[in-house]
């Protein structure tokens, strides 16, 4: 337990008071008596004395949020040091004869919510001040895909995750039939959390989760499992390259200091029974780095690497990177002659959050299943999946990047058919673009007119427009996934490309029909081309971090009129920043016109929006058609016409 003065950050004050962080910031600016920051924080994350904050809240009539979960958070901050959390977690699912106030608070929170949420709160405190560089949670859709790939080949009884984190992959292993689960994590709080969660939710499953560094202090030495699932840490510099130089696990060559991921790969293979599978989630650099060439070559020669699957960027954290799934097998008597490469990174949408993720995952699993069962024809899908002979990969680079292999493996029939389909699609988009262009062909010339304008801040105070707040609250554990609209979606003119993840905090207000949607960021000081009025798939979606949502009073402000004038040259003044351009909503200026005049403008702006969307779609279709035709011509599966035309 901690003897130091309990402190809280602004986010914790917001939770304590049941308000947003913006409200806490306003209190600090407007109230001279708000407690001053104490030592131990930073300018970006100041800390405050908890007792002083509670006294100030009571003195200003602010009722503290009185939920069992919030009371537990407060008690943890006051009484428990982060290092003491693992011991506390171990008592969560047990019966204590004379519980302390803290143990009673844990029990009350479990009764009011559920065990998973309470474990998350405990882990939140336990992970305070723990560096997390290179350690990322596995999104549930990706974890499910990894488990489904495993299930497509076999039903494992025993499964190990040597970097188990919060246990997501082990939960998925149980879903596909595993009855013996083992895990290890370098952080004791994660190991304790996962052990309690698995034992409580899977009472008929054997569970053994231990704390420790799997590479430097393997908790399961000499043990073999039917399968291994792992999302190991990335780019570790202190993984033990010097201490482990002569380790017996390096069957495929000693990993270089900068190849920690390939150390983890060999650790996984060392714990497999012959013929067992390992599924690893890895950064794309592992497939091509020069320092890992020798190990990649030996994995291929031994037949240990069976598939490399590129995922779309955003599938799992870190979201800016398109991660890869490696399917590995402990070699037995059979010798593999080929490897399956799948490039799903080029598909539309963004990662595991995309709406058609289930379709993507099904295609990936179907291709892998066919390949694993020896049906290479069924496994091969034009511009998506390719089966490549190992001898053809053993070149100077040993580059395992799926895009390179899939593009090189041209299926004549598939490419020709895809090219013809792309040409047909381009024709459809061209026809649609012409139809939309016809609607904007006629305009009435007029003399320059100076329009009287008001700021959005003025319009808000007058009730004509409201900026929808970004207040969030924790979603229920069984809450359905919702689509997420990003700023990139707005700029490209498409619908929501994302889905919420399990347990994520969601905005209290979702997008409604008629809301005005604006991208918060710009690449330059140009017009806000992404601004539009919500309809169709936008309705009910969650606005992403890069999206501003305005809600107009339709009896006073036409939403398309409002959206169109947001992109006016006058509103360049509402943008700030030198490298990343941001939008200040309150500084936007909108003309003051009668509603009927607004509606004339609104109809025109909607036509321009449709024109931009059609132009973008046509451009993408044209580029796709040109790429496929070029591939077909250079691969010899398409021939130019001989009609003598220019």
C-alpha positions as CSV (number, residue, x, y, z in Angstrom):
1,X,0.0,0.0,0.0
2,X,1.2,3.5,-0.7
3,X,2.1,5.9,2.0
4,X,2.4,8.9,-0.3
5,X,-0.2,11.6,-0.7
6,X,-2.8,10.3,-3.2
7,X,-2.9,12.3,-6.4
8,X,-5.3,12.4,-9.4
9,X,-4.9,13.6,-13.0
10,X,-7.6,15.6,-14.9
11,X,-9.0,12.5,-16.4
12,X,-9.6,11.0,-13.0
13,X,-11.1,14.2,-11.7
14,X,-13.5,14.0,-14.6
15,X,-14.5,10.5,-13.7
16,X,-14.8,11.3,-10.1
17,X,-17.1,14.3,-10.8
18,X,-19.0,12.6,-13.7
19,X,-18.0,15.3,-16.1
20,X,-15.8,15.7,-19.2
21,X,-12.2,16.6,-19.2
22,X,-13.1,19.8,-20.9
23,X,-15.2,20.7,-17.9
24,X,-12.3,20.1,-15.6
25,X,-10.1,22.4,-17.8
26,X,-12.8,25.1,-17.6
27,X,-12.9,24.8,-13.8
28,X,-9.1,25.4,-13.7
29,X,-9.3,28.5,-15.8
30,X,-12.4,30.1,-14.3
31,X,-12.0,29.3,-10.6
32,X,-9.0,30.9,-8.8
33,X,-9.5,28.6,-5.9
34,X,-9.2,25.3,-7.9
35,X,-6.4,23.3,-6.3
36,X,-2.9,24.0,-7.7
37,X,-0.9,21.1,-9.3
38,X,1.4,19.2,-7.0
39,X,4.9,17.8,-7.7
40,X,5.2,14.6,-9.6
41,X,3.2,15.5,-12.7
42,X,4.1,17.3,-15.9
43,X,2.8,20.3,-17.9
44,X,0.9,18.0,-20.2
45,X,-0.4,15.8,-17.4
46,X,-0.5,17.7,-14.1
47,X,-1.4,15.9,-10.9
48,X,-3.6,17.3,-8.0
49,X,-4.0,16.3,-4.4
50,X,-7.0,14.1,-4.2
51,X,-8.1,15.4,-0.8
52,X,-8.0,19.0,-2.0
53,X,-9.9,18.1,-5.1
54,X,-12.7,16.3,-3.1
55,X,-12.9,19.3,-0.8
56,X,-13.2,21.7,-3.7
57,X,-15.9,19.6,-5.4
58,X,-18.0,19.5,-2.2
59,X,-17.5,23.3,-1.7
60,X,-18.8,24.0,-5.2
61,X,-21.8,21.7,-4.9
62,X,-20.4,19.0,-7.3
63,X,-21.6,15.6,-6.4
64,X,-18.9,12.9,-6.9
65,X,-20.0,10.1,-9.3
66,X,-21.1,7.5,-6.9
67,X,-20.8,4.2,-8.8
68,X,-19.2,1.1,-7.3
69,X,-16.6,1.2,-10.1
70,X,-15.7,4.8,-9.5
71,X,-15.5,4.3,-5.8
72,X,-13.1,1.4,-6.5
73,X,-11.0,3.7,-8.8
74,X,-10.7,6.3,-6.0
75,X,-9.8,3.7,-3.4
76,X,-7.1,2.3,-5.6
77,X,-5.6,5.7,-6.2
78,X,-5.6,6.4,-2.4
79,X,-4.6,3.0,-0.9
80,X,-2.8,0.8,-3.5
81,X,0.6,1.2,-5.2
82,X,0.7,-0.1,-8.7
83,X,3.1,-2.9,-7.6
84,X,0.5,-4.2,-5.1
85,X,-2.2,-4.7,-7.7
86,X,-1.3,-8.2,-8.8
87,X,-1.7,-9.5,-5.2
88,X,-5.1,-7.8,-5.0
89,X,-6.2,-9.3,-8.3
90,X,-5.5,-12.8,-7.1
91,X,-8.2,-12.3,-4.3
92,X,-10.9,-11.1,-6.7
93,X,-12.5,-14.4,-7.4
94,X,-11.9,-15.9,-4.0
95,X,-13.9,-15.7,-0.7
96,X,-12.4,-13.6,2.0
97,X,-13.8,-14.1,5.5
98,X,-13.1,-10.6,6.8
99,X,-12.7,-8.4,3.7
100,X,-11.0,-5.0,4.0
101,X,-12.8,-1.9,2.8
102,X,-10.8,-2.2,-0.5
103,X,-11.8,-5.9,-1.0
104,X,-15.4,-5.0,-0.3
105,X,-15.2,-2.3,-2.9
106,X,-13.9,-4.8,-5.4
107,X,-16.8,-7.2,-4.6
108,X,-19.4,-4.4,-4.9
109,X,-18.0,-3.4,-8.2
110,X,-18.1,-7.0,-9.5
111,X,-21.7,-7.3,-8.4
112,X,-22.7,-4.0,-10.0
113,X,-20.8,-4.5,-13.3
114,X,-18.9,-7.7,-14.2
115,X,-15.6,-9.3,-13.5
116,X,-14.0,-8.2,-16.7
117,X,-14.7,-4.5,-16.1
118,X,-13.3,-4.7,-12.6
119,X,-10.2,-6.5,-13.8
120,X,-9.7,-3.7,-16.3
121,X,-9.9,-1.0,-13.6
122,X,-7.5,-2.9,-11.4
123,X,-5.1,-3.4,-14.3
124,X,-5.4,0.3,-15.2
125,X,-4.0,1.1,-11.8
126,X,-1.4,-1.7,-12.0
127,X,-0.1,-0.4,-15.3
128,X,0.4,3.1,-14.1
129,X,3.9,4.3,-15.0
130,X,4.6,1.1,-16.9
131,X,6.4,1.8,-20.2
132,X,4.4,0.1,-23.0
133,X,6.7,0.8,-26.1
134,X,6.4,-2.1,-28.5
135,X,3.6,-3.7,-26.5
136,X,0.2,-3.6,-28.1
137,X,-3.2,-5.2,-27.4
138,X,-4.6,-7.6,-29.9
139,X,-8.0,-6.5,-31.3
140,X,-10.6,-9.1,-30.9
141,X,-11.4,-9.5,-34.6
142,X,-7.8,-10.1,-35.4
143,X,-7.4,-12.5,-32.4
144,X,-10.5,-14.4,-33.7
145,X,-9.0,-14.6,-37.2
146,X,-5.7,-16.0,-35.8
147,X,-7.7,-18.7,-33.9
148,X,-9.8,-19.5,-36.9
149,X,-6.7,-20.1,-39.0
150,X,-5.5,-22.5,-36.3
151,X,-8.9,-24.3,-36.3
152,X,-8.9,-24.6,-40.1
153,X,-5.9,-27.0,-39.7
154,X,-6.6,-28.8,-36.4
155,X,-8.4,-28.6,-33.1
156,X,-5.7,-28.1,-30.5
157,X,-6.1,-29.3,-27.0
158,X,-3.2,-27.4,-25.4
159,X,-2.4,-23.8,-26.4
160,X,0.4,-21.4,-25.2
161,X,0.6,-17.7,-25.5
162,X,4.1,-16.6,-24.3
163,X,3.1,-12.8,-24.4
164,X,-0.5,-13.2,-23.2
165,X,-1.2,-9.6,-22.1
166,X,-4.9,-9.5,-21.1
167,X,-5.6,-12.9,-22.5
168,X,-7.5,-12.1,-25.7
169,X,-5.8,-14.8,-27.7
170,X,-6.2,-17.5,-25.0
171,X,-10.0,-16.7,-24.8
172,X,-10.2,-17.2,-28.6
173,X,-8.2,-20.5,-28.3
174,X,-10.9,-21.7,-25.8
175,X,-13.6,-20.7,-28.3
176,X,-12.2,-23.1,-30.9
177,X,-12.0,-26.0,-28.5
178,X,-8.7,-25.8,-26.5
179,X,-9.1,-27.2,-23.0
180,X,-5.6,-26.5,-21.6
181,X,-4.4,-22.9,-21.7
182,X,-0.9,-21.7,-20.7
183,X,0.3,-18.1,-20.8
184,X,3.2,-16.0,-19.7
185,X,3.6,-12.2,-19.5
186,X,6.5,-10.0,-18.3
187,X,4.1,-7.8,-16.3
188,X,2.8,-9.5,-13.1
189,X,-0.4,-7.5,-13.3
190,X,-1.2,-8.8,-16.8
191,X,-0.5,-12.4,-15.7
192,X,-2.7,-12.1,-12.6
193,X,-5.5,-10.5,-14.6
194,X,-5.5,-13.1,-17.3
195,X,-5.3,-16.0,-14.8
196,X,-8.4,-14.7,-12.9
197,X,-10.3,-13.9,-16.0
198,X,-9.7,-17.3,-17.6
199,X,-10.4,-19.3,-14.5
200,X,-13.7,-17.6,-13.8
201,X,-15.0,-17.6,-17.4
202,X,-13.7,-21.1,-18.3
203,X,-14.2,-23.2,-15.2
204,X,-13.8,-26.5,-17.0
205,X,-10.5,-25.5,-18.7
206,X,-7.0,-26.1,-17.3
207,X,-5.4,-22.7,-16.9
208,X,-1.8,-21.9,-16.1
209,X,-0.6,-18.3,-16.4
210,X,2.7,-17.2,-15.0
211,X,4.6,-13.9,-14.7
212,X,8.1,-13.5,-16.3
213,X,10.0,-12.7,-19.4
214,X,9.4,-15.6,-21.8
215,X,12.7,-15.1,-23.7
216,X,15.0,-14.6,-20.6
217,X,13.1,-16.7,-18.1
218,X,10.9,-19.2,-19.9
219,X,8.2,-20.4,-17.4
220,X,7.5,-23.6,-19.4
221,X,11.0,-24.9,-20.3
222,X,11.0,-28.2,-22.3
223,X,7.2,-28.2,-22.5
224,X,5.5,-28.8,-25.9
225,X,2.0,-27.7,-26.9
226,X,-0.4,-28.5,-29.7
227,X,-0.4,-24.8,-30.8
228,X,1.0,-21.4,-29.9
229,X,-0.8,-18.1,-30.5
230,X,1.1,-14.8,-29.8
231,X,1.3,-11.1,-30.5
232,X,4.8,-10.6,-29.2
233,X,6.4,-7.3,-28.4
234,X,7.9,-5.4,-31.4
235,X,11.4,-3.9,-31.8
236,X,12.8,-4.9,-28.4
237,X,16.4,-3.8,-27.9
238,X,16.8,-5.5,-24.6
239,X,15.4,-8.9,-25.3
240,X,18.6,-10.7,-24.2
241,X,20.6,-11.0,-27.4
242,X,23.9,-11.3,-25.6
243,X,22.8,-13.6,-22.7
244,X,20.9,-15.9,-25.1
245,X,23.5,-16.1,-27.8
246,X,23.9,-19.9,-27.3
247,X,20.3,-20.7,-26.5
248,X,19.1,-24.1,-27.8
249,X,15.9,-22.5,-29.1
250,X,17.8,-20.8,-32.0
251,X,17.4,-23.8,-34.3
252,X,17.1,-21.6,-37.4
253,X,20.1,-19.4,-36.6
254,X,20.9,-16.9,-33.8
255,X,18.7,-13.8,-34.0
256,X,20.5,-10.4,-34.5
257,X,20.0,-7.8,-31.8
258,X,17.5,-6.0,-34.0
259,X,15.5,-9.1,-34.7
260,X,13.6,-9.7,-31.5
261,X,10.5,-10.8,-33.4
262,X,12.4,-13.6,-35.0
263,X,13.6,-14.6,-31.5
264,X,10.0,-14.8,-30.5
265,X,9.2,-16.9,-33.6
266,X,11.8,-19.4,-32.7
267,X,10.6,-19.5,-29.1
268,X,7.1,-20.3,-30.4
269,X,8.4,-23.1,-32.6
270,X,10.5,-24.6,-29.8
271,X,7.3,-25.1,-27.7
272,X,5.4,-26.9,-30.5
273,X,4.9,-30.6,-30.8
274,X,6.0,-31.9,-34.3
275,X,3.2,-31.0,-36.7
276,X,1.8,-28.3,-34.4
277,X,1.0,-24.8,-35.6
278,X,2.0,-21.4,-34.3
279,X,0.2,-18.2,-35.4
280,X,2.1,-15.0,-34.8
281,X,1.1,-11.3,-35.3
282,X,4.1,-9.4,-36.5
283,X,5.1,-6.0,-37.9
284,X,5.7,-6.0,-41.7
285,X,9.4,-5.2,-41.4
286,X,10.2,-8.7,-40.2
287,X,9.4,-10.0,-43.7
288,X,12.1,-8.0,-45.4
289,X,14.8,-6.7,-43.0
290,X,18.3,-7.7,-44.2
291,X,19.4,-8.7,-40.7
292,X,16.7,-11.4,-40.6
293,X,17.5,-12.9,-44.0
294,X,19.3,-16.0,-42.7
295,X,16.6,-17.0,-40.3
296,X,13.9,-16.5,-42.9
297,X,15.9,-18.6,-45.3
298,X,16.2,-21.4,-42.8
299,X,12.5,-21.3,-41.8
300,X,11.7,-21.7,-45.5
301,X,14.2,-24.5,-46.1
302,X,12.9,-26.5,-43.1
303,X,9.3,-26.0,-44.2
304,X,8.5,-24.2,-40.9
305,X,6.9,-21.1,-42.5
306,X,3.6,-22.0,-44.1
307,X,1.9,-18.7,-44.8
308,X,2.3,-14.9,-44.6
309,X,-0.9,-12.8,-44.5
310,X,-0.8,-9.0,-44.8
311,X,-3.6,-7.3,-43.0
312,X,-5.0,-3.8,-43.8
313,X,-3.6,-0.9,-41.8
314,X,-5.6,-0.3,-38.7
315,X,-6.5,-4.0,-38.1
316,X,-4.8,-3.9,-34.7
317,X,-2.5,-1.5,-32.8
318,X,-0.3,0.1,-33.9
319,X,-3.0,1.2,-36.3
320,X,-0.7,3.1,-38.7
321,X,1.0,-0.1,-39.7
322,X,-0.3,-3.0,-41.8
323,X,0.5,-6.0,-39.6
324,X,1.2,-9.5,-40.8
325,X,0.1,-12.9,-39.6
326,X,2.7,-15.6,-39.9
327,X,1.5,-19.2,-39.9
328,X,4.3,-21.6,-38.8
329,X,4.5,-25.3,-38.3
330,X,6.9,-27.5,-36.4
331,X,8.4,-29.6,-39.2
332,X,7.6,-33.4,-39.0
333,X,8.2,-36.1,-41.6
334,X,6.4,-34.2,-44.4
335,X,8.5,-31.5,-46.2
336,X,6.7,-28.4,-47.5
337,X,7.4,-27.3,-51.0
338,X,5.4,-24.0,-51.1
339,X,4.2,-21.0,-49.1
340,X,0.9,-19.3,-49.2
341,X,0.9,-15.5,-49.5
342,X,-2.2,-13.4,-48.9
343,X,-2.4,-9.7,-49.5
344,X,-5.5,-8.3,-47.9
345,X,-3.9,-5.0,-47.2
346,X,-5.0,-3.5,-50.6
347,X,-8.7,-4.2,-50.0
348,X,-10.9,-1.2,-49.4
349,X,-11.7,-0.2,-45.8
350,X,-9.4,0.0,-42.8
351,X,-8.4,-3.1,-40.9
352,X,-10.3,-5.0,-38.3
353,X,-12.6,-2.0,-37.9
354,X,-13.9,-2.2,-41.5
355,X,-17.5,-3.2,-41.9
356,X,-16.7,-6.1,-44.3
357,X,-14.0,-7.6,-42.0
358,X,-16.0,-10.8,-41.6
359,X,-15.9,-11.2,-45.4
360,X,-12.2,-10.5,-45.5
361,X,-11.5,-13.0,-42.6
362,X,-13.6,-15.6,-44.3
363,X,-11.7,-15.3,-47.6
364,X,-8.4,-15.5,-45.7
365,X,-9.4,-18.6,-43.8
366,X,-10.9,-20.3,-46.9
367,X,-7.7,-19.7,-48.8
368,X,-5.5,-21.1,-46.0
369,X,-7.8,-24.1,-45.4
370,X,-7.6,-25.0,-49.1
371,X,-3.8,-24.6,-49.1
372,X,-3.3,-26.6,-46.0
373,X,-5.4,-29.4,-47.5
374,X,-3.3,-29.4,-50.6
375,X,-5.8,-27.7,-53.0
376,X,-3.5,-25.0,-54.4
377,X,-6.0,-24.1,-57.1
378,X,-8.7,-23.2,-54.6
379,X,-6.1,-21.4,-52.4
380,X,-5.1,-19.1,-55.2
381,X,-7.2,-16.0,-55.7
382,X,-6.3,-13.4,-58.3
383,X,-4.8,-10.3,-56.8
384,X,-5.4,-11.7,-53.3
385,X,-3.7,-15.0,-52.6
386,X,-0.8,-16.8,-54.3
387,X,0.9,-20.1,-53.7
388,X,4.7,-19.8,-54.3
389,X,7.3,-22.5,-54.5
390,X,9.9,-22.2,-51.8
391,X,12.7,-22.5,-54.3
392,X,11.4,-19.4,-56.0
393,X,11.6,-17.4,-52.8
394,X,15.2,-18.3,-52.0
395,X,16.7,-15.3,-53.7
396,X,19.2,-12.7,-52.5
397,X,16.6,-10.9,-50.4
398,X,14.3,-13.6,-49.0
399,X,11.6,-11.0,-49.0
400,X,8.4,-12.4,-47.7
401,X,6.3,-9.3,-48.2
402,X,2.9,-10.7,-49.5
403,X,2.2,-7.8,-51.9
404,X,5.4,-8.6,-53.8
405,X,4.6,-12.3,-54.1
406,X,0.9,-11.9,-54.9
407,X,1.5,-9.4,-57.7
408,X,4.3,-11.6,-59.2
409,X,2.1,-14.7,-59.2
410,X,-0.3,-13.8,-62.0
411,X,-3.2,-16.1,-62.6
412,X,-4.0,-15.7,-66.3
413,X,-7.7,-16.5,-66.2
414,X,-8.1,-14.5,-63.0
415,X,-6.3,-11.4,-64.2
416,X,-8.1,-11.3,-67.5
417,X,-11.5,-11.7,-65.8
418,X,-10.6,-9.1,-63.2
419,X,-9.5,-6.6,-65.9
420,X,-12.7,-7.0,-67.9
421,X,-14.7,-6.6,-64.7
422,X,-12.7,-3.5,-63.8
423,X,-13.4,-2.0,-67.3
424,X,-17.1,-2.7,-66.8
425,X,-17.1,-1.0,-63.4
426,X,-15.2,2.0,-64.8
427,X,-17.9,2.3,-67.5
428,X,-20.6,2.3,-64.8
429,X,-18.8,5.0,-62.8
430,X,-18.2,7.1,-65.9
431,X,-21.9,7.0,-66.7
432,X,-22.7,8.0,-63.1
433,X,-20.2,10.8,-63.3
434,X,-21.7,12.1,-66.5
435,X,-25.2,12.0,-65.0
436,X,-24.1,13.9,-61.9
437,X,-22.1,16.4,-64.0
438,X,-25.3,17.2,-66.0
439,X,-26.9,18.4,-62.8
440,X,-24.3,21.1,-62.2
441,X,-24.0,22.3,-65.8
442,X,-26.2,25.4,-65.5
443,X,-25.5,28.3,-63.2
444,X,-26.8,31.9,-63.1
445,X,-24.2,34.6,-63.3
446,X,-24.6,37.4,-60.7
447,X,-22.7,40.4,-59.5
448,X,-20.4,39.9,-56.6
449,X,-22.4,40.2,-53.4
450,X,-21.0,40.7,-49.9
451,X,-22.8,38.4,-47.6
452,X,-23.3,39.3,-44.0
453,X,-21.8,36.5,-41.8
454,X,-21.8,35.3,-38.2
455,X,-19.5,32.9,-36.4
456,X,-20.6,29.4,-35.5
457,X,-20.0,30.5,-31.9
458,X,-22.7,33.2,-32.4
459,X,-25.0,30.8,-34.1
460,X,-24.6,28.3,-31.2
461,X,-25.5,31.0,-28.7
462,X,-28.6,31.8,-30.8
463,X,-29.6,28.2,-30.9
464,X,-29.4,27.8,-34.7
465,X,-26.5,25.3,-34.5
466,X,-25.1,23.0,-31.9
467,X,-21.6,21.5,-31.7
468,X,-22.3,17.9,-30.6
469,X,-20.2,17.2,-27.5
470,X,-17.6,14.4,-27.5
471,X,-18.5,13.1,-24.0
472,X,-17.9,9.3,-23.8
473,X,-19.0,6.5,-21.5
474,X,-17.9,2.9,-21.1
475,X,-20.0,0.6,-23.3
476,X,-21.5,-2.6,-21.8
477,X,-19.5,-5.7,-22.3
478,X,-22.1,-7.2,-24.5
479,X,-22.9,-4.0,-26.5
480,X,-23.0,-4.6,-30.2
481,X,-20.3,-3.1,-32.4
482,X,-21.1,0.1,-34.1
483,X,-19.7,1.7,-37.3
484,X,-17.1,4.4,-36.9
485,X,-16.8,7.3,-39.3
486,X,-13.2,8.8,-39.6
487,X,-12.0,12.0,-41.1
488,X,-10.4,10.1,-43.9
489,X,-13.9,8.6,-44.7
490,X,-15.2,12.2,-45.0
491,X,-12.4,13.4,-47.3
492,X,-12.8,10.3,-49.6
493,X,-16.6,10.7,-49.7
494,X,-17.3,7.2,-48.4
495,X,-19.4,5.8,-45.5
496,X,-18.1,4.7,-42.1
497,X,-15.2,2.3,-42.6
498,X,-14.7,1.3,-39.0
499,X,-16.2,-0.7,-36.2
500,X,-16.0,-0.1,-32.5
501,X,-13.9,-2.6,-30.4
502,X,-15.2,-4.5,-27.5
503,X,-15.2,-2.6,-24.2
504,X,-14.3,0.7,-25.8
505,X,-15.7,4.0,-24.5
506,X,-18.4,5.4,-26.9
507,X,-19.7,8.9,-27.4
508,X,-23.0,9.5,-25.6
509,X,-24.4,11.0,-28.8
510,X,-24.2,9.1,-32.1
511,X,-24.5,10.6,-35.6
512,X,-28.1,11.5,-36.5
513,X,-29.7,12.0,-40.0
514,X,-29.2,15.6,-41.0
515,X,-26.1,16.2,-38.8
516,X,-23.3,18.1,-40.5
517,X,-20.1,16.1,-40.6
518,X,-16.7,17.9,-40.9
519,X,-13.1,16.6,-40.9
520,X,-11.1,18.2,-38.1
521,X,-7.8,18.0,-39.9
522,X,-6.5,19.4,-43.2
523,X,-3.4,18.8,-45.3
524,X,-3.4,22.5,-46.4
525,X,-5.5,25.6,-46.1
526,X,-7.9,24.6,-48.9
527,X,-11.7,24.1,-48.8
528,X,-13.3,21.6,-46.4
529,X,-14.1,19.2,-49.2
530,X,-15.1,16.4,-46.8
531,X,-18.0,18.3,-45.2
532,X,-21.4,16.6,-45.8
533,X,-24.8,16.0,-44.3
534,X,-25.3,12.6,-42.6
535,X,-27.6,10.1,-44.2
536,X,-27.7,6.4,-45.0
537,X,-24.8,4.5,-43.4
538,X,-23.7,7.6,-41.5
539,X,-26.8,7.5,-39.3
540,X,-26.1,5.7,-35.9
541,X,-22.3,5.7,-36.5
542,X,-19.7,6.8,-34.0
543,X,-17.8,9.9,-34.9
544,X,-14.1,9.2,-34.9
545,X,-11.5,11.5,-33.3
546,X,-11.0,13.4,-36.6
547,X,-14.7,14.2,-37.1
548,X,-16.6,17.3,-35.9
549,X,-20.4,16.9,-35.7
550,X,-22.7,19.9,-35.9
551,X,-26.5,19.6,-35.4
552,X,-28.6,22.4,-36.9
553,X,-32.1,23.6,-36.1
554,X,-33.7,22.7,-39.6
555,X,-36.3,25.5,-39.1
556,X,-33.5,28.1,-39.0
557,X,-30.5,26.6,-40.7
558,X,-30.4,24.3,-43.8
559,X,-27.7,21.7,-43.1
560,X,-26.4,21.5,-46.7
561,X,-26.1,25.3,-46.7
562,X,-24.1,25.1,-43.5
563,X,-21.9,22.3,-44.8
564,X,-21.2,24.1,-48.0
565,X,-20.1,27.4,-46.5
566,X,-17.8,25.7,-44.1
567,X,-15.6,25.2,-47.1
568,X,-15.6,28.8,-48.2
569,X,-12.3,30.7,-48.7
570,X,-13.4,33.0,-45.8
571,X,-13.1,30.1,-43.4
572,X,-9.3,29.6,-43.9
573,X,-9.1,31.9,-40.9
574,X,-10.7,29.1,-38.8
575,X,-7.7,26.8,-39.5
576,X,-4.5,26.9,-37.5
577,X,-1.2,25.0,-37.3
578,X,1.9,24.9,-39.5
579,X,2.4,21.2,-40.2
580,X,-0.9,19.7,-39.2
581,X,-3.8,22.0,-40.1
582,X,-6.7,21.9,-37.6
583,X,-10.1,23.4,-37.6
584,X,-11.4,25.7,-34.8
585,X,-15.2,25.2,-35.1
586,X,-16.1,28.4,-33.2
587,X,-14.3,30.6,-35.7
588,X,-16.1,29.3,-38.8
589,X,-18.3,32.0,-40.4
590,X,-21.6,31.3,-42.0
591,X,-23.7,33.8,-44.1
592,X,-27.0,35.1,-42.6
593,X,-29.8,34.4,-45.1
594,X,-33.5,33.5,-45.0
595,X,-34.3,29.8,-44.8
596,X,-35.7,29.7,-48.3
597,X,-32.5,31.3,-49.7
598,X,-30.4,28.9,-47.7
599,X,-32.2,25.9,-49.2
600,X,-31.4,27.1,-52.7
601,X,-27.7,27.1,-51.8
602,X,-28.1,23.8,-49.9
603,X,-29.4,22.0,-53.0
604,X,-26.5,23.3,-55.0
605,X,-23.9,22.3,-52.4
606,X,-25.4,18.8,-52.3
607,X,-25.0,18.4,-56.0
608,X,-21.4,19.5,-55.8
609,X,-20.8,16.9,-53.0
610,X,-22.3,14.2,-55.2
611,X,-20.0,15.3,-58.1
612,X,-16.9,15.1,-55.9
613,X,-17.9,11.6,-54.7
614,X,-18.6,10.4,-58.2
615,X,-15.2,11.9,-59.4
616,X,-13.3,10.1,-56.6
617,X,-15.0,6.8,-57.3
618,X,-14.4,7.1,-61.1
619,X,-10.7,8.0,-60.5
620,X,-10.2,5.0,-58.2
621,X,-12.0,2.7,-60.8
622,X,-9.8,4.1,-63.6
623,X,-6.6,3.5,-61.7
624,X,-7.7,0.0,-60.8
625,X,-8.6,-0.9,-64.4
626,X,-5.3,0.6,-65.7
627,X,-3.3,-1.4,-63.1
628,X,-5.0,-4.7,-64.0
629,X,-4.7,-4.1,-67.8
630,X,-1.0,-3.3,-67.4
631,X,-0.5,-6.4,-65.3
632,X,-2.3,-8.5,-67.9
633,X,-0.2,-7.0,-70.8
634,X,3.1,-7.5,-69.1
635,X,2.3,-11.0,-68.0
636,X,1.1,-12.0,-71.4
637,X,-2.4,-12.8,-70.5
638,X,-3.9,-9.8,-72.3
639,X,-3.0,-8.6,-75.8
640,X,-3.3,-5.2,-77.4
641,X,-5.9,-4.8,-80.2
642,X,-4.7,-4.9,-83.8
643,X,-7.2,-2.6,-85.3
644,X,-4.6,-0.2,-86.4
645,X,-6.0,2.7,-84.3
646,X,-3.8,5.4,-82.9
